[in-house]
Amino acid sequence: MSDPARVQLLSREQAILEFNRRVLAQARREDVPLLERLRYICIVSSNLDEFFEVRYADVLEASRVRGTGIDRSYLEAVAKASHELVEEQYTILNEEVAPALRQAGIQILNHADRTAAQREWVAGFFRRQVQPLLVPIGLDPSHPFPQVANKTLNFVVKLGGRDAFGRDNDIAIVRIPRVLPRVIKLPAHVVEPGQQAFVLLSSVIRAHLDELFPGREILSFSQFRLTRDSDLDVDEDDVADLREALRSKMSTRQFGQAIRLEVVRSCHEDLSNFLLEQFGLPRQALFEVNGPVNLVRLTQLIDQAEGDHLRFPAYQAGWPESLPQAGSMFEHLRHHDCLLHHPFESFDAVVAFLREAVNDPNVLAIKQTIYRTGSESVLMELLLEAVRRGKEVLAVVELKARFDEEANINWAERLEAVGAQVVYGIVGMKTHAKMMLVTRREGARLRRYAHLSTGNYNPKTARLYTDVGYLTSQPDLTTDVDRVFHQLASLAQIRSSRQLLLAPYSMQRQMLRFIERVAQSAKAGRPARIVLKVNSLTDEPLVRALIAAGQAGASIDLVVRGACILPPGIPELTENIRVRSVVGQMLEHTRVLYFRWGEGDHEEALYLSSADWMNRNMTRRIEAAWPVRDGALRQRVIDECLVPYLLDGRDAWVQSPDGRYERVAQTGLSAQQALMDRYRAVV
């Protein structure tokens, strides 16, 4: 048997880019509605923004430190793969999706494509709505290169002639305010009947750029966009108030280290070199794109375009079958645990659970973790109402939830203002566990009710992400949840949990024990099976343990939505391990962990978890995993969250040993579609 430690693991950055290739492939599928194909292109653009803002920025930082294994050749390989992905993205847009949109009567018009009437309307729009907000900056010693904020649209212009003072300064920068819409729909009176026409803001400005520089000749120009390091770096050990420290840092987030420069392909080399020099970037950081520099903003076209047949059919989730719609949830939960499978079953049940707790005079206390709840949230409004009604409310608000910091700070301040207890978790760790605990007086005793989830308390994303929620009144499980809240608030040492596995304490260690137990069963010739469904698999100790279990003879199936660094299917090394990824209409977000090390019912374990199998989740976050012990519920998780994804013949991809993926034959089951059909509301 080969040493698992000697198996060459895959590149995490390449694995992230491979995931985005799978997402981008959705834009090529003719069985996907046309506007949704465009949306997948936008999603990839958004994902790449975050990749450069966060992950690639960290890789650049690590490359400056000896011993990290990240050198210039590695950076060049990642940059090359990034360029290839972006090239493919624009090719699909220009050669497949845009022509299909035109056939469907939806056009994105460049200046040359517009009729005289359309040009007249665009000119009026520019002069009324755009030009008053533009202030070109001509560069000279008293007009230095302006600050360029992260991911903003800008123009660089090379001018001929002399300025108003007779000088020959020839470069100007035009910053485009974010308040301006990036996609403008032309009114019906300038469009042929049955057609929809749109213009991009960049095209509007380009057509009228000369009006910003009267008396000067425009020799060349380009739109450009800069991506910066956007991670908030706060030394938590050296601040007295984390909330205020983060608030002050947010004001400078837009001006972090430059990482990537996007320009249009027609940009003159002199201008692109000038911009690279201004931002201190190497040539490999330059992306010359065949279209607008920010494809994310095309979501505005998707939102404005008419045609329901061009979108996925609206899905109305049914009420969870395991919960009564009438009567008290508390009464039901005293006798039954309930499993909620979102978005196939409605998230309204979670809202209803909290609403009943807020309105019930016997409920004395509510505790909840808040990670990504959104700037508008019925759940947060209910917590505010609970405080007003005199209930004890503890909110554990994660201020460092990336890109949600401002919304979470605002909710923390509103909760504090009405008298809720608000804490921010543990210094140096993110609180990523999703938990709600309700304490209710029932006669002479207090009873606890808990909701645990693999996903966030966000009703909006709960309609788009697949997640599993769990409602219970089991005393040992609710006691564990209460101890976690107690530790997060008091910082006291937590007593050993009865059911919950917690990171950074017991979770990784127990997962390794389960894997080893399966491996020993395989060596003994007994049943040995592991099935995992997670978003990412990049934690090396867990990956090495899985490889060892596979070499011992265990049968291992991994359903990993995103990055996976484990190379499957290598003869005599990982030949017993299979990796697949499902990319469909919904974003796969459920984490399910199944282990079998024998034939008896007591020789298997199934856990649901908030944590991916990444090092950060195991060692630097507060995470929770909980067992599903009820036989019927455990079978339901297997039947809905594991088996359909192992059999998916429509949305699944299979990973090769080199880290690349191939789509399965396009026949048979779509796991997501089957679940939608199963739980769709009857209307």
C-alpha positions in Angstrom: 0.0 0.0 0.0 1.3 3.4 -1.0 1.8 6.1 1.6 -1.2 8.5 1.5 1.1 11.3 2.4 2.9 10.9 -0.9 -0.1 11.3 -3.1 0.2 14.6 -4.9 -2.8 16.7 -4.1 -4.4 19.1 -6.5 -4.0 22.9 -6.6 -6.8 24.6 -4.6 -6.7 27.6 -6.9 -7.0 25.5 -10.0 -9.8 23.6 -8.4 -11.7 26.9 -7.8 -11.2 27.8 -11.4 -12.4 24.3 -12.5 -15.6 24.9 -10.5 -16.2 28.1 -12.4 -15.7 26.2 -15.7 -18.5 24.0 -14.7 -20.7 26.9 -13.9 -19.8 28.6 -17.2 -20.7 25.4 -19.0 -24.3 26.0 -18.0 -24.3 28.9 -20.3 -23.8 26.5 -23.2 -26.7 24.2 -22.4 -29.6 24.6 -24.8 -32.0 23.1 -22.2 -31.3 26.0 -19.9 -33.6 29.1 -20.6 -31.8 31.8 -22.4 -31.7 34.6 -19.7 -30.5 32.0 -17.2 -27.7 31.1 -19.5 -26.7 34.8 -19.4 -27.0 34.7 -15.6 -24.5 31.9 -15.4 -22.0 34.0 -17.3 -22.7 36.8 -14.8 -22.2 34.4 -11.9 -18.8 33.3 -13.1 -17.8 37.0 -13.4 -18.9 37.6 -9.8 -17.1 34.5 -8.7 -13.9 35.6 -10.4 -14.1 39.0 -8.8 -14.1 37.3 -5.4 -11.4 34.9 -6.4 -9.1 37.8 -7.2 -10.2 40.0 -4.3 -9.7 37.3 -1.7 -8.1 34.0 -2.7 -5.6 35.2 -5.3 -4.7 38.2 -3.1 -3.8 35.7 -0.3 -1.8 33.6 -2.8 0.2 36.7 -3.8 0.9 37.4 -0.1 2.0 33.8 0.5 4.3 33.9 -2.5 6.4 36.5 -0.7 7.0 34.1 2.2 9.6 31.3 1.9 8.4 27.8 2.5 4.8 28.2 1.4 5.3 26.2 -1.8 4.0 29.1 -3.8 6.5 30.4 -6.3 6.5 32.4 -9.5 5.8 29.4 -11.7 2.7 28.6 -9.6 1.4 32.1 -9.9 2.0 32.0 -13.6 0.0 28.8 -13.9 -2.9 30.2 -12.0 -2.8 33.4 -14.0 -2.8 31.4 -17.3 -5.8 29.3 -16.2 -7.6 32.5 -15.2 -7.0 34.1 -18.6 -8.2 31.0 -20.4 -11.4 30.9 -18.4 -12.1 34.6 -19.0 -11.4 34.1 -22.8 -13.9 31.2 -22.8 -16.4 33.3 -20.9 -16.4 36.1 -23.5 -16.4 33.7 -26.4 -19.6 32.0 -25.1 -21.2 35.4 -24.6 -20.3 36.8 -28.0 -20.6 33.7 -30.2 -23.5 31.7 -28.5 -25.6 33.6 -25.9 -25.7 37.1 -27.5 -26.7 35.7 -31.0 -29.4 33.6 -29.3 -30.7 36.6 -27.5 -30.9 38.5 -30.8 -32.9 35.6 -32.2 -35.2 35.9 -29.2 -35.7 39.6 -29.9 -33.3 40.9 -27.2 -30.5 43.1 -28.5 -27.5 44.9 -26.9 -26.9 47.7 -29.3 -23.5 49.3 -29.9 -23.4 52.8 -31.3 -22.9 51.5 -34.9 -26.0 49.3 -34.6 -28.4 52.0 -33.4 -30.9 53.7 -35.7 -31.0 57.5 -36.0 -33.9 57.6 -33.6 -32.1 55.4 -31.1 -28.9 57.5 -31.3 -31.0 60.6 -30.7 -32.6 59.1 -27.6 -29.2 57.9 -26.3 -27.7 61.3 -26.9 -30.5 62.9 -24.9 -30.1 60.4 -22.1 -26.3 61.1 -22.0 -26.8 64.8 -21.7 -29.6 64.7 -19.1 -28.6 61.8 -16.9 -24.9 61.0 -17.4 -22.8 64.0 -18.4 -23.7 66.1 -15.4 -22.2 63.4 -13.1 -18.9 63.0 -15.0 -15.8 65.0 -14.1 -12.8 64.1 -16.4 -9.4 64.5 -14.7 -6.6 65.7 -17.0 -3.3 64.5 -15.6 -0.4 66.8 -14.8 1.7 67.5 -11.7 -1.2 69.3 -10.0 -3.7 66.7 -11.1 -2.2 63.4 -10.1 -3.7 60.0 -11.1 -7.0 59.8 -9.1 -7.9 57.1 -6.6 -9.6 54.3 -8.5 -12.0 52.3 -6.2 -12.3 48.5 -6.4 -14.4 47.2 -9.3 -15.5 50.6 -10.6 -16.0 51.5 -14.2 -13.5 54.1 -15.6 -12.2 55.4 -18.9 -8.6 56.3 -19.8 -8.3 58.7 -22.7 -5.3 59.8 -24.8 -5.8 63.3 -26.1 -4.3 65.3 -29.0 -3.9 69.1 -29.1 -3.4 71.3 -26.1 -5.5 72.0 -23.0 -7.2 75.3 -22.1 -3.9 76.6 -20.8 -1.8 75.7 -23.9 -0.1 72.7 -22.4 0.2 69.3 -24.1 -0.8 67.0 -21.2 -2.3 64.1 -23.1 -3.9 61.6 -20.6 -7.2 61.9 -18.8 -9.2 59.7 -16.5 -13.0 59.6 -16.3 -14.4 57.9 -13.3 -18.0 56.6 -13.7 -20.2 56.9 -10.6 -21.8 53.8 -9.3 -25.2 55.5 -9.1 -25.5 55.3 -12.9 -27.3 52.2 -14.3 -24.9 50.0 -16.3 -27.7 48.7 -18.6 -30.3 51.0 -20.0 -33.5 49.7 -21.8 -34.5 51.7 -24.8 -38.1 52.9 -24.8 -40.6 51.1 -27.0 -41.1 54.1 -29.4 -37.6 53.7 -30.7 -37.6 49.9 -31.0 -39.3 47.7 -33.5 -42.5 46.0 -32.3 -41.8 42.7 -30.6 -38.2 43.6 -29.9 -36.3 44.6 -26.8 -33.2 46.8 -27.1 -30.6 47.7 -24.4 -27.5 49.8 -24.4 -24.6 49.6 -22.0 -23.5 52.7 -20.1 -20.0 52.2 -21.3 -21.3 52.3 -24.9 -23.3 55.5 -24.2 -20.2 57.2 -22.8 -17.9 55.9 -25.5 -20.2 57.4 -28.2 -20.2 60.8 -26.5 -16.7 60.9 -25.1 -15.7 63.8 -27.3 -18.3 66.0 -25.5 -16.3 65.7 -22.3 -13.2 67.1 -24.0 -14.2 70.1 -26.2 -11.4 71.4 -28.4 -9.3 68.2 -28.0 -8.9 65.3 -30.3 -9.4 61.8 -28.9 -6.5 59.7 -30.1 -7.4 56.5 -28.2 -9.3 55.4 -25.2 -10.5 52.4 -23.2 -12.8 51.5 -20.4 -10.9 49.8 -17.5 -11.7 48.2 -14.2 -9.4 47.5 -11.3 -9.8 44.6 -8.8 -8.3 45.1 -5.4 -7.6 43.0 -2.3 -10.8 43.3 -0.4 -10.2 41.3 2.7 -10.6 43.3 5.9 -7.4 42.9 7.9 -8.1 43.7 11.6 -5.8 42.7 14.4 -8.5 41.5 16.8 -6.0 41.1 19.6 -5.1 44.7 19.4 -8.5 46.4 19.2 -10.9 47.4 22.0 -14.1 47.4 19.9 -14.2 45.1 17.0 -17.3 46.7 15.6 -15.8 50.1 15.4 -12.5 48.8 14.1 -14.3 47.0 11.2 -16.4 50.0 10.5 -13.3 52.2 10.1 -11.7 49.5 7.9 -14.7 49.3 5.6 -14.1 52.9 4.4 -10.7 51.9 3.0 -11.6 48.5 1.6 -12.2 50.0 -1.8 -8.6 51.0 -2.0 -6.7 47.8 -1.1 -3.7 46.5 -3.0 -4.3 46.3 -6.8 -4.6 42.7 -8.0 -6.1 42.6 -11.5 -6.6 45.2 -14.4 -9.3 44.7 -17.0 -9.3 46.7 -20.3 -11.1 46.2 -23.6 -9.2 44.3 -26.2 -9.0 47.4 -28.5 -7.1 49.3 -25.8 -3.8 50.7 -27.2 -0.8 49.1 -25.7 0.6 52.5 -24.6 -2.6 53.0 -22.4 -2.6 49.5 -20.9 1.1 49.8 -20.1 0.5 53.3 -18.5 -2.3 51.8 -16.3 -0.2 48.8 -15.3 2.6 51.2 -14.2 0.2 53.4 -12.3 -1.1 50.4 -10.3 2.2 48.6 -10.0 1.0 45.4 -11.7 2.8 42.9 -13.8 1.7 42.0 -17.3 0.0 38.8 -16.3 -2.4 40.9 -14.2 -3.8 42.5 -17.4 -7.0 41.0 -18.8 -7.8 42.3 -22.3 -11.5 41.3 -22.8 -13.7 41.2 -25.8 -16.6 43.1 -24.5 -17.6 45.1 -21.4 -15.1 44.9 -18.5 -17.8 44.0 -16.0 -20.1 41.2 -17.0 -21.7 41.1 -13.5 -23.7 44.2 -14.4 -25.5 42.3 -17.2 -27.8 41.0 -14.4 -29.5 44.4 -14.8 -30.5 43.3 -18.3 -31.8 40.0 -17.0 -33.9 41.9 -14.4 -35.4 44.3 -17.0 -35.9 41.9 -19.9 -39.5 40.6 -20.5 -40.3 37.0 -21.2 -41.0 34.4 -18.6 -40.2 31.6 -21.1 -36.6 32.8 -21.1 -36.2 32.1 -17.3 -36.5 29.1 -15.2 -40.1 28.4 -14.3 -41.1 30.0 -11.1 -40.9 27.4 -8.2 -43.3 27.6 -5.3 -42.0 25.6 -2.4 -44.5 23.5 -0.5 -45.0 23.7 3.3 -42.9 21.0 5.0 -44.9 17.8 5.2 -43.4 16.9 8.6 -44.8 20.1 10.2 -48.5 21.0 10.8 -49.6 24.3 9.3 -52.2 24.7 12.0 -51.6 24.4 15.8 -48.5 24.9 17.8 -45.1 23.9 16.4 -43.9 23.5 20.0 -46.6 20.9 20.7 -45.5 19.0 17.6 -41.8 19.2 18.4 -42.2 17.9 21.9 -42.9 14.5 20.2 -41.1 14.7 16.8 -37.9 16.0 15.3 -38.5 17.7 12.0 -36.3 17.8 8.9 -36.6 20.8 6.5 -35.1 20.5 3.0 -34.8 23.9 1.4 -35.5 25.4 -1.1 -37.7 22.4 -2.0 -39.6 22.9 1.2 -40.5 26.4 2.2 -38.2 28.4 4.5 -41.4 30.0 5.8 -41.5 27.3 8.3 -38.4 28.7 10.0 -39.9 32.1 10.0 -43.1 30.7 11.5 -41.1 28.9 14.2 -39.5 32.2 15.3 -42.7 34.1 15.0 -44.5 31.6 17.2 -41.7 32.0 19.8 -42.0 35.8 19.6 -45.8 35.8 20.1 -45.9 33.0 22.7 -46.0 34.6 26.3 -44.5 31.4 27.7 -41.3 31.8 25.6 -38.7 33.5 27.9 -35.6 33.6 25.8 -34.4 33.4 22.2 -30.8 32.9 21.1 -29.6 33.0 17.5 -26.4 33.2 15.5 -26.3 35.7 12.7 -23.9 35.2 9.8 -25.5 36.3 6.5 -29.0 37.4 7.0 -29.2 40.3 4.5 -29.8 44.0 4.8 -33.6 43.3 5.0 -34.7 40.4 7.2 -38.0 39.3 8.6 -36.1 37.2 11.1 -34.1 40.1 12.5 -37.3 42.2 12.7 -38.8 39.4 14.7 -35.9 39.4 17.1 -36.4 43.1 17.6 -40.0 42.5 18.3 -39.1 39.8 20.8 -37.0 42.3 22.8 -39.9 44.8 22.8 -42.1 42.1 24.2 -39.7 41.6 27.1 -38.0 38.4 26.1 -34.3 37.8 26.7 -32.6 37.9 23.3 -29.0 36.9 22.7 -27.7 37.6 19.2 -24.2 36.2 18.2 -23.5 38.5 15.3 -20.5 37.6 13.1 -19.1 40.9 12.1 -16.5 39.4 9.8 -18.9 37.6 7.4 -17.1 38.7 4.2 -18.9 41.4 2.2 -21.8 41.3 4.8 -20.0 43.3 7.5 -21.9 46.5 7.0 -25.3 44.8 7.1 -24.4 42.8 10.2 -23.0 45.9 12.0 -26.3 47.7 11.3 -28.4 44.8 12.7 -26.1 44.6 15.8 -26.7 48.3 16.5 -30.4 48.0 16.0 -30.6 45.0 18.3 -28.5 46.7 21.0 -30.6 49.8 20.7 -33.8 48.0 21.9 -31.9 46.0 24.6 -30.8 42.7 23.1 -27.6 41.2 24.3 -25.2 41.3 21.3 -21.8 39.6 21.2 -19.5 39.0 18.3 -18.2 35.5 18.9 -14.6 34.6 19.6 -11.6 36.7 18.8 -9.7 35.3 15.9 -12.5 33.0 14.8 -15.7 33.4 12.7 -18.9 32.1 14.2 -20.2 30.1 11.2 -22.5 27.7 13.0 -26.2 28.2 12.3 -28.2 27.8 15.4 -31.4 29.2 17.1 -32.5 28.2 20.6 -35.9 29.0 22.2 -36.5 28.5 25.9 -40.1 28.1 27.0 -41.8 27.7 30.3 -44.0 24.6 30.4 -45.7 24.1 33.7 -43.1 23.8 36.4 -40.2 23.3 34.0 -38.3 25.0 31.2 -38.0 23.2 27.8 -35.7 24.2 25.0 -36.3 24.0 21.3 -33.5 24.3 18.7 -33.2 24.9 15.0 -29.9 23.9 13.4 -29.1 24.5 9.8 -26.5 23.9 7.1 -27.3 27.3 5.7 -27.8 30.9 6.7 -30.8 32.6 8.2 -31.5 34.4 5.0 -35.0 34.0 3.5 -33.8 35.3 0.1 -30.9 32.8 -0.4 -33.0 30.1 1.2 -35.0 30.2 -2.1 -31.8 29.6 -4.2 -29.5 27.4 -2.0 -30.0 23.8 -1.1 -29.8 23.4 2.7 -31.2 21.2 5.4 -32.7 22.6 8.6 -33.4 20.5 11.7 -36.0 21.3 14.4 -35.7 19.4 17.7 -36.5 19.4 21.4 -34.2 16.5 22.3 -32.8 17.5 25.7 -29.2 16.3 25.0 -29.0 18.2 21.7 -30.7 21.4 22.9 -28.4 21.3 26.0 -25.4 21.2 23.7 -26.7 24.1 21.7 -27.3 26.1 24.9 -23.7 25.4 26.0 -22.4 26.8 22.7 -24.3 30.0 23.2 -23.1 30.2 26.8 -19.5 29.8 25.6 -19.8 32.4 22.8 -21.2 34.9 25.3 -19.1 34.2 28.4 -15.9 32.8 26.9 -16.0 30.0 29.5 -14.7 26.6 28.7 -17.4 24.4 27.2 -18.2 21.0 28.8 -18.0 18.0 26.5 -20.9 17.8 24.1 -23.3 14.9 24.1 -24.3 15.1 20.4 -22.8 18.2 18.8 -19.4 18.1 17.2 -17.8 21.5 17.4 -15.0 23.1 15.5 -12.3 24.1 16.4 -12.6 21.5 19.2 -13.9 18.0 18.4 -15.1 18.1 14.8 -12.0 17.4 12.8 -10.8 14.9 15.4 -14.1 13.0 15.3 -14.3 13.0 11.5 -10.8 11.4 11.4 -12.0 8.8 13.9 -15.0 8.0 11.7 -12.8 7.6 8.7 -10.3 5.4 10.6 -13.2 3.3 11.8 -14.4 2.8 8.2 -10.8 2.0 7.2 -10.4 -0.7 9.9 -13.7 -2.2 8.8 -12.5 -2.4 5.2 -9.2 -4.1 6.3 -11.3 -6.7 8.2 -13.3 -7.4 5.1 -16.5 -5.9 6.5 -18.8 -3.3 4.9 -16.9 0.0 4.7 -18.6 3.0 3.1 -18.2 6.8 3.1 -20.4 9.3 1.3 -19.8 13.0 1.8 -21.6 16.0 0.3 -19.8 19.3 0.9 -19.1 22.5 -0.9 -15.3 22.3 -0.7 -12.8 19.6 0.2 -9.4 21.2 0.9 -8.4 20.2 4.4 -5.3 18.2 4.0 -5.5 16.0 7.1 -9.1 14.9 6.2 -8.1 14.4 2.5 -5.1 12.2 3.5 -7.3 10.2 5.8 -9.9 9.6 3.0 -7.1 8.5 0.7 -5.8 6.0 3.4 -9.4 4.6 3.9 -9.7 4.2 0.2 -6.4 2.3 0.0 -7.7 0.1 2.8 -10.6 -0.9 0.6 -13.4 1.5 1.7 -15.8 2.6 -1.0 -15.9 6.4 -1.0 -18.1 8.8 -2.9 -17.6 12.5 -2.6 -20.1 15.0 -3.9 -18.2 18.3 -3.9 -19.8 21.3 -5.4 -16.7 23.5 -5.6 -13.0 23.0 -4.9 -11.7 19.5 -4.3 -7.9 18.8 -4.0 -8.3 15.0 -3.7 -7.4 13.3 -7.1 -9.7 10.3 -7.5 -9.3 7.2 -9.6 -5.5 6.9 -9.6 -4.7 3.1 -9.8 -3.4 1.7 -6.5 -3.7 5.1 -4.9 -7.2 6.5 -5.0 -9.0 4.0 -7.2 -11.7 3.4 -4.6 -12.6 7.1 -4.5 -15.0 8.8 -6.8 -15.6 12.6 -6.9 -18.5 14.3 -8.6 -20.0 17.8 -8.7 -23.5 18.8 -9.3 -24.2 22.3 -10.9 -27.8 23.0 -11.6 -30.5 25.6 -11.1 -30.0 25.8 -7.3 -26.7 26.4 -5.6 -25.7 23.2 -3.8 -25.0 24.1 -0.2 -26.0 21.1 1.9 -23.3 19.4 4.0 -24.1 15.7 4.7 -21.5 13.2 6.2 -22.2 9.5 6.1 -20.0 6.7 7.5 -20.6 2.9 7.6 -18.2 0.5 9.3 -20.3 -2.7 9.5 -23.7 -4.2 8.9 -25.7 -3.2 12.0 -27.7 0.0 12.5 -25.3 0.9 15.3 -22.4 0.7 12.9 -23.2 3.8 10.8 -23.3 7.6 11.5 -24.9 10.4 9.6 -24.2 14.0 10.4 -25.4 17.4 9.0 -23.1 20.3 9.4 -22.5 24.0 8.8 -18.9 23.3 8.0 -17.1 22.5 4.8 -14.1 20.3 4.9 -11.6 23.1 4.7 -8.8 23.9 7.1 -10.4 27.3 8.1 -13.7 25.6 9.0 -12.0 23.0 11.1 -9.4 25.2 12.9 -10.5 28.8 12.7 -14.3 28.9 12.9 -17.0 28.0 15.3 -18.9 25.3 13.5 -21.4 22.6 14.4 -22.2 19.1 13.2 -25.1 17.1 14.6 -26.2 13.5 14.2 -29.5 12.4 12.7 -30.4 9.6 14.9 -34.1 9.0 14.0 -34.1 6.2 11.6 -36.8 7.6 9.3 -35.2 11.0 9.1 -31.8 9.5 8.5 -33.2 7.5 5.6 -34.9 10.6 4.3 -31.5 12.4 4.3 -29.9 9.5 2.4 -32.8 9.3 -0.1 -32.9 13.1 -0.8 -29.5 14.5 -0.2 -27.1 11.6 -1.2 -28.6 9.0 -3.5 -30.1 11.3 -6.1 -26.8 13.2 -6.4 -24.9 9.9 -6.9 -27.3 9.0 -9.6 -27.8 12.4 -11.3 -27.5 12.1 -15.0 -28.3 15.7 -16.0 -26.4 18.2 -13.8 -23.4 16.0 -12.6 -19.8 16.2 -13.5 -17.2 13.5 -12.7 -13.6 14.5 -11.7 -10.6 13.0 -13.4 -7.3 12.3 -11.6 -5.8 15.4 -13.1 -8.5 17.6 -11.5 -10.5 18.2 -14.7 -14.2 17.4 -14.9 -16.3 15.7 -17.6 -20.1 16.1 -17.7 -22.0 12.8 -17.3 -24.1 11.6 -20.3 -27.1 13.9 -20.6 -29.7 11.3 -19.8 -31.7 10.4 -16.8 -32.3 12.0 -13.5 -31.7 15.6 -12.4 -31.6 15.4 -8.6 -32.7 19.0 -8.2 -35.6 18.7 -10.7 -36.8 15.5 -9.0 -36.8 17.2 -5.6 -38.7 20.2 -7.0 -41.2 17.9 -8.6 -41.5 16.0 -5.3 -42.1 19.1 -3.1 -43.7 21.7 -5.4 -46.6 23.4 -3.7 -50.1 22.5 -5.1 -51.6 25.8 -6.3 
